[in-house]
Amino acid sequence: MRFEQRTFRQQGQRYCLRLEPEVWFWLEEIATLRNRRLVELVGDIARDRAKGQSLCSAIRCFAVRFYRRHAL
């Protein structure tokens, strides 16, 4: 499986994330739909994730929930 690594810095916090290219595509699409920058969306997800949940896992779950909500 292939992963892409991206690094973000927001509000003094540094995020170094390795996700599948498809997940990055989904996040970019969601950010565009919400008129947000990708770094802002990642920051929102980081802030709202469950205690102890990895950020990569939270991002994947967020994307699945978003598209599931919009598919029904």
CHARMM internal coordinates of N, CA and C (Angstrom, degrees):
IC EDIT
DIST 1 N 1 CA 1.4426
DIST 1 CA 1 C 1.5269
ANGL 1 N 1 CA 1 C 108.67
DIST 1 C 2 N 1.2892
ANGL 1 CA 1 C 2 N 115.91
DIHE 1 N 1 CA 1 C 2 N 141.50
DIST 2 N 2 CA 1.4623
ANGL 1 C 2 N 2 CA 122.34
DIHE 1 CA 1 C 2 N 2 CA -177.42
DIST 2 CA 2 C 1.5279
ANGL 2 N 2 CA 2 C 109.68
DIHE 1 C 2 N 2 CA 2 C -101.34
DIST 2 C 3 N 1.3238
ANGL 2 CA 2 C 3 N 115.66
DIHE 2 N 2 CA 2 C 3 N 138.22
DIST 3 N 3 CA 1.4571
ANGL 2 C 3 N 3 CA 121.98
DIHE 2 CA 2 C 3 N 3 CA 178.35
DIST 3 CA 3 C 1.5198
ANGL 3 N 3 CA 3 C 109.51
DIHE 2 C 3 N 3 CA 3 C -124.08
DIST 3 C 4 N 1.3261
ANGL 3 CA 3 C 4 N 115.96
DIHE 3 N 3 CA 3 C 4 N 152.50
DIST 4 N 4 CA 1.4541
ANGL 3 C 4 N 4 CA 122.72
DIHE 3 CA 3 C 4 N 4 CA 172.12
DIST 4 CA 4 C 1.5310
ANGL 4 N 4 CA 4 C 107.22
DIHE 3 C 4 N 4 CA 4 C -114.54
DIST 4 C 5 N 1.3091
ANGL 4 CA 4 C 5 N 115.54
DIHE 4 N 4 CA 4 C 5 N 136.62
DIST 5 N 5 CA 1.4630
ANGL 4 C 5 N 5 CA 120.04
DIHE 4 CA 4 C 5 N 5 CA 177.75
DIST 5 CA 5 C 1.5194
ANGL 5 N 5 CA 5 C 109.32
DIHE 4 C 5 N 5 CA 5 C -106.26
DIST 5 C 6 N 1.3235
ANGL 5 CA 5 C 6 N 115.34
DIHE 5 N 5 CA 5 C 6 N 134.00
DIST 6 N 6 CA 1.4722
ANGL 5 C 6 N 6 CA 121.25
DIHE 5 CA 5 C 6 N 6 CA 176.20
DIST 6 CA 6 C 1.5175
ANGL 6 N 6 CA 6 C 108.18
DIHE 5 C 6 N 6 CA 6 C -135.40
DIST 6 C 7 N 1.3077
ANGL 6 CA 6 C 7 N 115.21
DIHE 6 N 6 CA 6 C 7 N 148.37
DIST 7 N 7 CA 1.4596
ANGL 6 C 7 N 7 CA 121.34
DIHE 6 CA 6 C 7 N 7 CA -179.82
DIST 7 CA 7 C 1.5217
ANGL 7 N 7 CA 7 C 109.22
DIHE 6 C 7 N 7 CA 7 C -120.11
DIST 7 C 8 N 1.3226
ANGL 7 CA 7 C 8 N 115.46
DIHE 7 N 7 CA 7 C 8 N 135.18
DIST 8 N 8 CA 1.4584
ANGL 7 C 8 N 8 CA 122.53
DIHE 7 CA 7 C 8 N 8 CA -179.92
DIST 8 CA 8 C 1.5213
ANGL 8 N 8 CA 8 C 108.80
DIHE 7 C 8 N 8 CA 8 C -128.46
DIST 8 C 9 N 1.3132
ANGL 8 CA 8 C 9 N 115.29
DIHE 8 N 8 CA 8 C 9 N 152.34
DIST 9 N 9 CA 1.4537
ANGL 8 C 9 N 9 CA 120.61
DIHE 8 CA 8 C 9 N 9 CA 171.99
DIST 9 CA 9 C 1.5282
ANGL 9 N 9 CA 9 C 106.88
DIHE 8 C 9 N 9 CA 9 C -133.05
DIST 9 C 10 N 1.3371
ANGL 9 CA 9 C 10 N 113.88
DIHE 9 N 9 CA 9 C 10 N 125.68
DIST 10 N 10 CA 1.4575
ANGL 9 C 10 N 10 CA 118.77
DIHE 9 CA 9 C 10 N 10 CA 178.51
DIST 10 CA 10 C 1.5165
ANGL 10 N 10 CA 10 C 108.74
DIHE 9 C 10 N 10 CA 10 C -146.05
DIST 10 C 11 N 1.3123
ANGL 10 CA 10 C 11 N 115.92
DIHE 10 N 10 CA 10 C 11 N 130.83
DIST 11 N 11 CA 1.4639
ANGL 10 C 11 N 11 CA 123.67
DIHE 10 CA 10 C 11 N 11 CA 179.12
DIST 11 CA 11 C 1.5356
ANGL 11 N 11 CA 11 C 111.08
DIHE 10 C 11 N 11 CA 11 C 49.66
DIST 11 C 12 N 1.3308
ANGL 11 CA 11 C 12 N 115.73
DIHE 11 N 11 CA 11 C 12 N 43.90
DIST 12 N 12 CA 1.4572
ANGL 11 C 12 N 12 CA 121.21
DIHE 11 CA 11 C 12 N 12 CA 177.31
DIST 12 CA 12 C 1.5143
ANGL 12 N 12 CA 12 C 114.84
DIHE 11 C 12 N 12 CA 12 C 78.53
DIST 12 C 13 N 1.3113
ANGL 12 CA 12 C 13 N 117.74
DIHE 12 N 12 CA 12 C 13 N -4.41
DIST 13 N 13 CA 1.4730
ANGL 12 C 13 N 13 CA 121.76
DIHE 12 CA 12 C 13 N 13 CA 179.69
DIST 13 CA 13 C 1.5172
ANGL 13 N 13 CA 13 C 109.43
DIHE 12 C 13 N 13 CA 13 C -98.78
DIST 13 C 14 N 1.3277
ANGL 13 CA 13 C 14 N 116.41
DIHE 13 N 13 CA 13 C 14 N 134.59
DIST 14 N 14 CA 1.4648
ANGL 13 C 14 N 14 CA 121.59
DIHE 13 CA 13 C 14 N 14 CA 178.68
DIST 14 CA 14 C 1.5191
ANGL 14 N 14 CA 14 C 108.76
DIHE 13 C 14 N 14 CA 14 C -105.43
DIST 14 C 15 N 1.3095
ANGL 14 CA 14 C 15 N 116.08
DIHE 14 N 14 CA 14 C 15 N 129.95
DIST 15 N 15 CA 1.4623
ANGL 14 C 15 N 15 CA 122.40
DIHE 14 CA 14 C 15 N 15 CA 178.06
DIST 15 CA 15 C 1.5210
ANGL 15 N 15 CA 15 C 108.41
DIHE 14 C 15 N 15 CA 15 C -118.02
DIST 15 C 16 N 1.3141
ANGL 15 CA 15 C 16 N 117.78
DIHE 15 N 15 CA 15 C 16 N 124.93
DIST 16 N 16 CA 1.4570
ANGL 15 C 16 N 16 CA 123.21
DIHE 15 CA 15 C 16 N 16 CA 175.32
DIST 16 CA 16 C 1.5293
ANGL 16 N 16 CA 16 C 105.89
DIHE 15 C 16 N 16 CA 16 C -118.73
DIST 16 C 17 N 1.3223
ANGL 16 CA 16 C 17 N 116.22
DIHE 16 N 16 CA 16 C 17 N 107.89
DIST 17 N 17 CA 1.4612
ANGL 16 C 17 N 17 CA 121.31
DIHE 16 CA 16 C 17 N 17 CA -169.66
DIST 17 CA 17 C 1.5195
ANGL 17 N 17 CA 17 C 111.66
DIHE 16 C 17 N 17 CA 17 C -118.61
DIST 17 C 18 N 1.3267
ANGL 17 CA 17 C 18 N 115.76
DIHE 17 N 17 CA 17 C 18 N 137.64
DIST 18 N 18 CA 1.4618
ANGL 17 C 18 N 18 CA 122.73
DIHE 17 CA 17 C 18 N 18 CA 174.92
DIST 18 CA 18 C 1.5232
ANGL 18 N 18 CA 18 C 107.64
DIHE 17 C 18 N 18 CA 18 C -116.69
DIST 18 C 19 N 1.3314
ANGL 18 CA 18 C 19 N 115.06
DIHE 18 N 18 CA 18 C 19 N 110.89
DIST 19 N 19 CA 1.4587
ANGL 18 C 19 N 19 CA 121.33
DIHE 18 CA 18 C 19 N 19 CA -178.50
DIST 19 CA 19 C 1.5251
ANGL 19 N 19 CA 19 C 110.06
DIHE 18 C 19 N 19 CA 19 C -133.87
DIST 19 C 20 N 1.3145
ANGL 19 CA 19 C 20 N 115.50
DIHE 19 N 19 CA 19 C 20 N 162.07
DIST 20 N 20 CA 1.4551
ANGL 19 C 20 N 20 CA 121.49
DIHE 19 CA 19 C 20 N 20 CA 176.43
DIST 20 CA 20 C 1.5280
ANGL 20 N 20 CA 20 C 109.20
DIHE 19 C 20 N 20 CA 20 C -65.38
DIST 20 C 21 N 1.3402
ANGL 20 CA 20 C 21 N 117.05
DIHE 20 N 20 CA 20 C 21 N 147.47
DIST 21 N 21 CA 1.4722
ANGL 20 C 21 N 21 CA 119.89
DIHE 20 CA 20 C 21 N 21 CA 179.11
DIST 21 CA 21 C 1.5261
ANGL 21 N 21 CA 21 C 112.61
DIHE 20 C 21 N 21 CA 21 C -55.52
DIST 21 C 22 N 1.3255
ANGL 21 CA 21 C 22 N 116.85
DIHE 21 N 21 CA 21 C 22 N -35.39
DIST 22 N 22 CA 1.4643
ANGL 21 C 22 N 22 CA 120.23
DIHE 21 CA 21 C 22 N 22 CA 179.05
DIST 22 CA 22 C 1.5262
ANGL 22 N 22 CA 22 C 111.60
DIHE 21 C 22 N 22 CA 22 C -62.92
DIST 22 C 23 N 1.3218
ANGL 22 CA 22 C 23 N 116.89
DIHE 22 N 22 CA 22 C 23 N -38.77
DIST 23 N 23 CA 1.4644
ANGL 22 C 23 N 23 CA 120.58
DIHE 22 CA 22 C 23 N 23 CA 179.84
DIST 23 CA 23 C 1.5266
ANGL 23 N 23 CA 23 C 110.03
DIHE 22 C 23 N 23 CA 23 C -67.18
DIST 23 C 24 N 1.3375
ANGL 23 CA 23 C 24 N 117.48
DIHE 23 N 23 CA 23 C 24 N -40.89
DIST 24 N 24 CA 1.4659
ANGL 23 C 24 N 24 CA 119.85
DIHE 23 CA 23 C 24 N 24 CA 175.44
DIST 24 CA 24 C 1.5263
ANGL 24 N 24 CA 24 C 110.67
DIHE 23 C 24 N 24 CA 24 C -60.52
DIST 24 C 25 N 1.3292
ANGL 24 CA 24 C 25 N 116.35
DIHE 24 N 24 CA 24 C 25 N -41.84
DIST 25 N 25 CA 1.4698
ANGL 24 C 25 N 25 CA 120.36
DIHE 24 CA 24 C 25 N 25 CA 178.57
DIST 25 CA 25 C 1.5245
ANGL 25 N 25 CA 25 C 109.85
DIHE 24 C 25 N 25 CA 25 C -60.03
DIST 25 C 26 N 1.3357
ANGL 25 CA 25 C 26 N 117.66
DIHE 25 N 25 CA 25 C 26 N -46.61
DIST 26 N 26 CA 1.4637
ANGL 25 C 26 N 26 CA 121.49
DIHE 25 CA 25 C 26 N 26 CA 179.98
DIST 26 CA 26 C 1.5186
ANGL 26 N 26 CA 26 C 110.85
DIHE 25 C 26 N 26 CA 26 C -60.88
DIST 26 C 27 N 1.3402
ANGL 26 CA 26 C 27 N 116.29
DIHE 26 N 26 CA 26 C 27 N -45.02
DIST 27 N 27 CA 1.4693
ANGL 26 C 27 N 27 CA 119.37
DIHE 26 CA 26 C 27 N 27 CA -179.78
DIST 27 CA 27 C 1.5196
ANGL 27 N 27 CA 27 C 112.26
DIHE 26 C 27 N 27 CA 27 C -61.75
DIST 27 C 28 N 1.3175
ANGL 27 CA 27 C 28 N 116.13
DIHE 27 N 27 CA 27 C 28 N -42.38
DIST 28 N 28 CA 1.4635
ANGL 27 C 28 N 28 CA 119.86
DIHE 27 CA 27 C 28 N 28 CA 178.40
DIST 28 CA 28 C 1.5231
ANGL 28 N 28 CA 28 C 110.66
DIHE 27 C 28 N 28 CA 28 C -62.95
DIST 28 C 29 N 1.3211
ANGL 28 CA 28 C 29 N 116.10
DIHE 28 N 28 CA 28 C 29 N -40.31
DIST 29 N 29 CA 1.4607
ANGL 28 C 29 N 29 CA 120.74
DIHE 28 CA 28 C 29 N 29 CA 178.59
DIST 29 CA 29 C 1.5336
ANGL 29 N 29 CA 29 C 110.96
DIHE 28 C 29 N 29 CA 29 C -64.99
DIST 29 C 30 N 1.3260
ANGL 29 CA 29 C 30 N 117.08
DIHE 29 N 29 CA 29 C 30 N -44.86
DIST 30 N 30 CA 1.4672
ANGL 29 C 30 N 30 CA 121.07
DIHE 29 CA 29 C 30 N 30 CA 179.22
DIST 30 CA 30 C 1.5269
ANGL 30 N 30 CA 30 C 110.26
DIHE 29 C 30 N 30 CA 30 C -63.06
DIST 30 C 31 N 1.3216
ANGL 30 CA 30 C 31 N 116.82
DIHE 30 N 30 CA 30 C 31 N -43.37
DIST 31 N 31 CA 1.4673
ANGL 30 C 31 N 31 CA 120.35
DIHE 30 CA 30 C 31 N 31 CA 179.04
DIST 31 CA 31 C 1.5255
ANGL 31 N 31 CA 31 C 110.38
DIHE 30 C 31 N 31 CA 31 C -59.59
DIST 31 C 32 N 1.3099
ANGL 31 CA 31 C 32 N 116.59
DIHE 31 N 31 CA 31 C 32 N -42.86
DIST 32 N 32 CA 1.4717
ANGL 31 C 32 N 32 CA 120.75
DIHE 31 CA 31 C 32 N 32 CA 178.56
DIST 32 CA 32 C 1.5246
ANGL 32 N 32 CA 32 C 110.86
DIHE 31 C 32 N 32 CA 32 C -62.99
DIST 32 C 33 N 1.3243
ANGL 32 CA 32 C 33 N 116.94
DIHE 32 N 32 CA 32 C 33 N -44.90
DIST 33 N 33 CA 1.4638
ANGL 32 C 33 N 33 CA 120.97
DIHE 32 CA 32 C 33 N 33 CA 179.43
DIST 33 CA 33 C 1.5246
ANGL 33 N 33 CA 33 C 111.99
DIHE 32 C 33 N 33 CA 33 C -61.52
DIST 33 C 34 N 1.3272
ANGL 33 CA 33 C 34 N 116.48
DIHE 33 N 33 CA 33 C 34 N -31.37
DIST 34 N 34 CA 1.4632
ANGL 33 C 34 N 34 CA 121.56
DIHE 33 CA 33 C 34 N 34 CA -179.07
DIST 34 CA 34 C 1.5289
ANGL 34 N 34 CA 34 C 113.06
DIHE 33 C 34 N 34 CA 34 C -95.03
DIST 34 C 35 N 1.3350
ANGL 34 CA 34 C 35 N 116.44
DIHE 34 N 34 CA 34 C 35 N 5.75
DIST 35 N 35 CA 1.4663
ANGL 34 C 35 N 35 CA 121.14
DIHE 34 CA 34 C 35 N 35 CA -178.04
DIST 35 CA 35 C 1.5326
ANGL 35 N 35 CA 35 C 111.84
DIHE 34 C 35 N 35 CA 35 C 54.90
DIST 35 C 36 N 1.3332
ANGL 35 CA 35 C 36 N 115.15
DIHE 35 N 35 CA 35 C 36 N 44.09
DIST 36 N 36 CA 1.4619
ANGL 35 C 36 N 36 CA 122.48
DIHE 35 CA 35 C 36 N 36 CA -179.92
DIST 36 CA 36 C 1.5155
ANGL 36 N 36 CA 36 C 108.43
DIHE 35 C 36 N 36 CA 36 C -123.40
DIST 36 C 37 N 1.3088
ANGL 36 CA 36 C 37 N 115.78
DIHE 36 N 36 CA 36 C 37 N 155.99
DIST 37 N 37 CA 1.4615
ANGL 36 C 37 N 37 CA 119.81
DIHE 36 CA 36 C 37 N 37 CA 170.61
DIST 37 CA 37 C 1.5219
ANGL 37 N 37 CA 37 C 107.45
DIHE 36 C 37 N 37 CA 37 C -81.60
DIST 37 C 38 N 1.3219
ANGL 37 CA 37 C 38 N 115.97
DIHE 37 N 37 CA 37 C 38 N 153.90
DIST 38 N 38 CA 1.4663
ANGL 37 C 38 N 38 CA 120.94
DIHE 37 CA 37 C 38 N 38 CA -178.61
DIST 38 CA 38 C 1.5261
ANGL 38 N 38 CA 38 C 110.76
DIHE 37 C 38 N 38 CA 38 C -57.79
DIST 38 C 39 N 1.3017
ANGL 38 CA 38 C 39 N 117.78
DIHE 38 N 38 CA 38 C 39 N -42.18
DIST 39 N 39 CA 1.4673
ANGL 38 C 39 N 39 CA 121.26
DIHE 38 CA 38 C 39 N 39 CA -179.59
DIST 39 CA 39 C 1.5302
ANGL 39 N 39 CA 39 C 110.89
DIHE 38 C 39 N 39 CA 39 C -62.34
DIST 39 C 40 N 1.3167
ANGL 39 CA 39 C 40 N 117.77
DIHE 39 N 39 CA 39 C 40 N -35.74
DIST 40 N 40 CA 1.4630
ANGL 39 C 40 N 40 CA 121.06
DIHE 39 CA 39 C 40 N 40 CA 177.90
DIST 40 CA 40 C 1.5290
ANGL 40 N 40 CA 40 C 110.85
DIHE 39 C 40 N 40 CA 40 C -68.17
DIST 40 C 41 N 1.3198
ANGL 40 CA 40 C 41 N 116.42
DIHE 40 N 40 CA 40 C 41 N -42.42
DIST 41 N 41 CA 1.4654
ANGL 40 C 41 N 41 CA 120.34
DIHE 40 CA 40 C 41 N 41 CA 178.43
DIST 41 CA 41 C 1.5189
ANGL 41 N 41 CA 41 C 110.88
DIHE 40 C 41 N 41 CA 41 C -62.56
DIST 41 C 42 N 1.3220
ANGL 41 CA 41 C 42 N 117.07
DIHE 41 N 41 CA 41 C 42 N -44.47
DIST 42 N 42 CA 1.4704
ANGL 41 C 42 N 42 CA 120.69
DIHE 41 CA 41 C 42 N 42 CA 178.08
DIST 42 CA 42 C 1.5278
ANGL 42 N 42 CA 42 C 110.01
DIHE 41 C 42 N 42 CA 42 C -61.29
DIST 42 C 43 N 1.3225
ANGL 42 CA 42 C 43 N 117.22
DIHE 42 N 42 CA 42 C 43 N -41.20
DIST 43 N 43 CA 1.4615
ANGL 42 C 43 N 43 CA 120.70
DIHE 42 CA 42 C 43 N 43 CA 177.17
DIST 43 CA 43 C 1.5200
ANGL 43 N 43 CA 43 C 112.36
DIHE 42 C 43 N 43 CA 43 C -62.13
DIST 43 C 44 N 1.3290
ANGL 43 CA 43 C 44 N 116.94
DIHE 43 N 43 CA 43 C 44 N -40.38
DIST 44 N 44 CA 1.4689
ANGL 43 C 44 N 44 CA 121.09
DIHE 43 CA 43 C 44 N 44 CA 177.29
DIST 44 CA 44 C 1.5256
ANGL 44 N 44 CA 44 C 110.74
DIHE 43 C 44 N 44 CA 44 C -62.10
DIST 44 C 45 N 1.3134
ANGL 44 CA 44 C 45 N 115.61
DIHE 44 N 44 CA 44 C 45 N -45.53
DIST 45 N 45 CA 1.4642
ANGL 44 C 45 N 45 CA 120.24
DIHE 44 CA 44 C 45 N 45 CA -179.65
DIST 45 CA 45 C 1.5236
ANGL 45 N 45 CA 45 C 110.25
DIHE 44 C 45 N 45 CA 45 C -64.34
DIST 45 C 46 N 1.3267
ANGL 45 CA 45 C 46 N 116.96
DIHE 45 N 45 CA 45 C 46 N -41.79
DIST 46 N 46 CA 1.4686
ANGL 45 C 46 N 46 CA 121.34
DIHE 45 CA 45 C 46 N 46 CA 179.28
DIST 46 CA 46 C 1.5291
ANGL 46 N 46 CA 46 C 110.44
DIHE 45 C 46 N 46 CA 46 C -60.61
DIST 46 C 47 N 1.3122
ANGL 46 CA 46 C 47 N 116.29
DIHE 46 N 46 CA 46 C 47 N -42.56
DIST 47 N 47 CA 1.4614
ANGL 46 C 47 N 47 CA 121.17
DIHE 46 CA 46 C 47 N 47 CA -178.36
DIST 47 CA 47 C 1.5303
ANGL 47 N 47 CA 47 C 111.71
DIHE 46 C 47 N 47 CA 47 C -68.05
DIST 47 C 48 N 1.3374
ANGL 47 CA 47 C 48 N 116.91
DIHE 47 N 47 CA 47 C 48 N -36.53
DIST 48 N 48 CA 1.4660
ANGL 47 C 48 N 48 CA 121.40
DIHE 47 CA 47 C 48 N 48 CA -172.85
DIST 48 CA 48 C 1.5252
ANGL 48 N 48 CA 48 C 114.61
DIHE 47 C 48 N 48 CA 48 C -93.46
DIST 48 C 49 N 1.3250
ANGL 48 CA 48 C 49 N 118.46
DIHE 48 N 48 CA 48 C 49 N -3.18
DIST 49 N 49 CA 1.4739
ANGL 48 C 49 N 49 CA 119.81
DIHE 48 CA 48 C 49 N 49 CA -175.84
DIST 49 CA 49 C 1.5227
ANGL 49 N 49 CA 49 C 111.20
DIHE 48 C 49 N 49 CA 49 C -69.57
DIST 49 C 50 N 1.3239
ANGL 49 CA 49 C 50 N 114.12
DIHE 49 N 49 CA 49 C 50 N 158.79
DIST 50 N 50 CA 1.4636
ANGL 49 C 50 N 50 CA 120.92
DIHE 49 CA 49 C 50 N 50 CA 179.19
DIST 50 CA 50 C 1.5251
ANGL 50 N 50 CA 50 C 110.02
DIHE 49 C 50 N 50 CA 50 C -67.92
DIST 50 C 51 N 1.3158
ANGL 50 CA 50 C 51 N 116.24
DIHE 50 N 50 CA 50 C 51 N 147.48
DIST 51 N 51 CA 1.4607
ANGL 50 C 51 N 51 CA 121.16
DIHE 50 CA 50 C 51 N 51 CA 179.11
DIST 51 CA 51 C 1.5320
ANGL 51 N 51 CA 51 C 109.30
DIHE 50 C 51 N 51 CA 51 C -58.37
DIST 51 C 52 N 1.3279
ANGL 51 CA 51 C 52 N 115.77
DIHE 51 N 51 CA 51 C 52 N 129.49
DIST 52 N 52 CA 1.4488
ANGL 51 C 52 N 52 CA 121.34
DIHE 51 CA 51 C 52 N 52 CA 179.05
DIST 52 CA 52 C 1.5237
ANGL 52 N 52 CA 52 C 114.72
DIHE 51 C 52 N 52 CA 52 C 86.60
DIST 52 C 53 N 1.3174
ANGL 52 CA 52 C 53 N 117.93
DIHE 52 N 52 CA 52 C 53 N -8.11
DIST 53 N 53 CA 1.4610
ANGL 52 C 53 N 53 CA 121.63
DIHE 52 CA 52 C 53 N 53 CA 179.86
DIST 53 CA 53 C 1.5208
ANGL 53 N 53 CA 53 C 109.67
DIHE 52 C 53 N 53 CA 53 C -81.18
DIST 53 C 54 N 1.3180
ANGL 53 CA 53 C 54 N 116.95
DIHE 53 N 53 CA 53 C 54 N 133.74
DIST 54 N 54 CA 1.4593
ANGL 53 C 54 N 54 CA 119.51
DIHE 53 CA 53 C 54 N 54 CA 177.45
DIST 54 CA 54 C 1.5276
ANGL 54 N 54 CA 54 C 109.32
DIHE 53 C 54 N 54 CA 54 C -67.41
DIST 54 C 55 N 1.3150
ANGL 54 CA 54 C 55 N 115.98
DIHE 54 N 54 CA 54 C 55 N 151.90
DIST 55 N 55 CA 1.4572
ANGL 54 C 55 N 55 CA 119.74
DIHE 54 CA 54 C 55 N 55 CA -179.06
DIST 55 CA 55 C 1.5256
ANGL 55 N 55 CA 55 C 111.01
DIHE 54 C 55 N 55 CA 55 C -65.72
DIST 55 C 56 N 1.3220
ANGL 55 CA 55 C 56 N 117.77
DIHE 55 N 55 CA 55 C 56 N -38.92
DIST 56 N 56 CA 1.4703
ANGL 55 C 56 N 56 CA 119.83
DIHE 55 CA 55 C 56 N 56 CA 178.63
DIST 56 CA 56 C 1.5284
ANGL 56 N 56 CA 56 C 110.75
DIHE 55 C 56 N 56 CA 56 C -61.39
DIST 56 C 57 N 1.3137
ANGL 56 CA 56 C 57 N 116.62
DIHE 56 N 56 CA 56 C 57 N -42.91
DIST 57 N 57 CA 1.4642
ANGL 56 C 57 N 57 CA 120.53
DIHE 56 CA 56 C 57 N 57 CA 177.51
DIST 57 CA 57 C 1.5266
ANGL 57 N 57 CA 57 C 110.63
DIHE 56 C 57 N 57 CA 57 C -63.71
DIST 57 C 58 N 1.3207
ANGL 57 CA 57 C 58 N 117.01
DIHE 57 N 57 CA 57 C 58 N -43.34
DIST 58 N 58 CA 1.4617
ANGL 57 C 58 N 58 CA 120.86
DIHE 57 CA 57 C 58 N 58 CA 179.58
DIST 58 CA 58 C 1.5272
ANGL 58 N 58 CA 58 C 111.14
DIHE 57 C 58 N 58 CA 58 C -61.83
DIST 58 C 59 N 1.3224
ANGL 58 CA 58 C 59 N 117.14
DIHE 58 N 58 CA 58 C 59 N -38.89
DIST 59 N 59 CA 1.4639
ANGL 58 C 59 N 59 CA 121.19
DIHE 58 CA 58 C 59 N 59 CA 178.82
DIST 59 CA 59 C 1.5196
ANGL 59 N 59 CA 59 C 110.61
DIHE 58 C 59 N 59 CA 59 C -65.00
DIST 59 C 60 N 1.3175
ANGL 59 CA 59 C 60 N 116.85
DIHE 59 N 59 CA 59 C 60 N -46.76
DIST 60 N 60 CA 1.4769
ANGL 59 C 60 N 60 CA 120.07
DIHE 59 CA 59 C 60 N 60 CA 179.23
DIST 60 CA 60 C 1.5246
ANGL 60 N 60 CA 60 C 110.69
DIHE 59 C 60 N 60 CA 60 C -60.33
DIST 60 C 61 N 1.3366
ANGL 60 CA 60 C 61 N 116.85
DIHE 60 N 60 CA 60 C 61 N -45.58
DIST 61 N 61 CA 1.4711
ANGL 60 C 61 N 61 CA 120.63
DIHE 60 CA 60 C 61 N 61 CA 179.68
DIST 61 CA 61 C 1.5291
ANGL 61 N 61 CA 61 C 111.20
DIHE 60 C 61 N 61 CA 61 C -63.25
DIST 61 C 62 N 1.3191
ANGL 61 CA 61 C 62 N 116.90
DIHE 61 N 61 CA 61 C 62 N -41.22
DIST 62 N 62 CA 1.4603
ANGL 61 C 62 N 62 CA 121.73
DIHE 61 CA 61 C 62 N 62 CA 177.97
DIST 62 CA 62 C 1.5293
ANGL 62 N 62 CA 62 C 110.53
DIHE 61 C 62 N 62 CA 62 C -58.67
DIST 62 C 63 N 1.3346
ANGL 62 CA 62 C 63 N 116.55
DIHE 62 N 62 CA 62 C 63 N -47.57
DIST 63 N 63 CA 1.4709
ANGL 62 C 63 N 63 CA 120.81
DIHE 62 CA 62 C 63 N 63 CA -178.10
DIST 63 CA 63 C 1.5299
ANGL 63 N 63 CA 63 C 110.83
DIHE 62 C 63 N 63 CA 63 C -63.95
DIST 63 C 64 N 1.3191
ANGL 63 CA 63 C 64 N 117.02
DIHE 63 N 63 CA 63 C 64 N -43.07
DIST 64 N 64 CA 1.4704
ANGL 63 C 64 N 64 CA 120.11
DIHE 63 CA 63 C 64 N 64 CA 179.52
DIST 64 CA 64 C 1.5245
ANGL 64 N 64 CA 64 C 110.25
DIHE 63 C 64 N 64 CA 64 C -63.07
DIST 64 C 65 N 1.3297
ANGL 64 CA 64 C 65 N 116.95
DIHE 64 N 64 CA 64 C 65 N -46.31
DIST 65 N 65 CA 1.4759
ANGL 64 C 65 N 65 CA 119.93
DIHE 64 CA 64 C 65 N 65 CA 179.00
DIST 65 CA 65 C 1.5244
ANGL 65 N 65 CA 65 C 111.18
DIHE 64 C 65 N 65 CA 65 C -61.45
DIST 65 C 66 N 1.3264
ANGL 65 CA 65 C 66 N 117.17
DIHE 65 N 65 CA 65 C 66 N -42.11
DIST 66 N 66 CA 1.4668
ANGL 65 C 66 N 66 CA 120.68
DIHE 65 CA 65 C 66 N 66 CA -179.72
DIST 66 CA 66 C 1.5239
ANGL 66 N 66 CA 66 C 110.78
DIHE 65 C 66 N 66 CA 66 C -59.28
DIST 66 C 67 N 1.3219
ANGL 66 CA 66 C 67 N 116.96
DIHE 66 N 66 CA 66 C 67 N -51.36
DIST 67 N 67 CA 1.4653
ANGL 66 C 67 N 67 CA 119.61
DIHE 66 CA 66 C 67 N 67 CA -176.96
DIST 67 CA 67 C 1.5257
ANGL 67 N 67 CA 67 C 112.21
DIHE 66 C 67 N 67 CA 67 C -72.41
DIST 67 C 68 N 1.2963
ANGL 67 CA 67 C 68 N 117.71
DIHE 67 N 67 CA 67 C 68 N -30.73
DIST 68 N 68 CA 1.4722
ANGL 67 C 68 N 68 CA 120.32
DIHE 67 CA 67 C 68 N 68 CA 176.63
DIST 68 CA 68 C 1.5314
ANGL 68 N 68 CA 68 C 109.59
DIHE 67 C 68 N 68 CA 68 C -66.10
DIST 68 C 69 N 1.3301
ANGL 68 CA 68 C 69 N 116.60
DIHE 68 N 68 CA 68 C 69 N -43.92
DIST 69 N 69 CA 1.4713
ANGL 68 C 69 N 69 CA 120.72
DIHE 68 CA 68 C 69 N 69 CA 178.45
DIST 69 CA 69 C 1.5176
ANGL 69 N 69 CA 69 C 111.60
DIHE 68 C 69 N 69 CA 69 C -59.95
DIST 69 C 70 N 1.3227
ANGL 69 CA 69 C 70 N 116.07
DIHE 69 N 69 CA 69 C 70 N -39.52
DIST 70 N 70 CA 1.4550
ANGL 69 C 70 N 70 CA 120.08
DIHE 69 CA 69 C 70 N 70 CA -176.23
DIST 70 CA 70 C 1.5276
ANGL 70 N 70 CA 70 C 113.14
DIHE 69 C 70 N 70 CA 70 C -84.52
DIST 70 C 71 N 1.3210
ANGL 70 CA 70 C 71 N 117.50
DIHE 70 N 70 CA 70 C 71 N -11.25
DIST 71 N 71 CA 1.4632
ANGL 70 C 71 N 71 CA 121.19
DIHE 70 CA 70 C 71 N 71 CA 179.51
DIST 71 CA 71 C 1.5188
ANGL 71 N 71 CA 71 C 111.66
DIHE 70 C 71 N 71 CA 71 C -89.03
DIST 71 C 72 N 1.3155
ANGL 71 CA 71 C 72 N 117.07
DIHE 71 N 71 CA 71 C 72 N -21.32
DIST 72 N 72 CA 1.4770
ANGL 71 C 72 N 72 CA 120.38
DIHE 71 CA 71 C 72 N 72 CA -175.95
DIST 72 CA 72 C 1.5096
ANGL 72 N 72 CA 72 C 111.75
DIHE 71 C 72 N 72 CA 72 C -88.23
END
COOR INIT
IC SEED 1 N 1 CA 1 C
IC BUILD
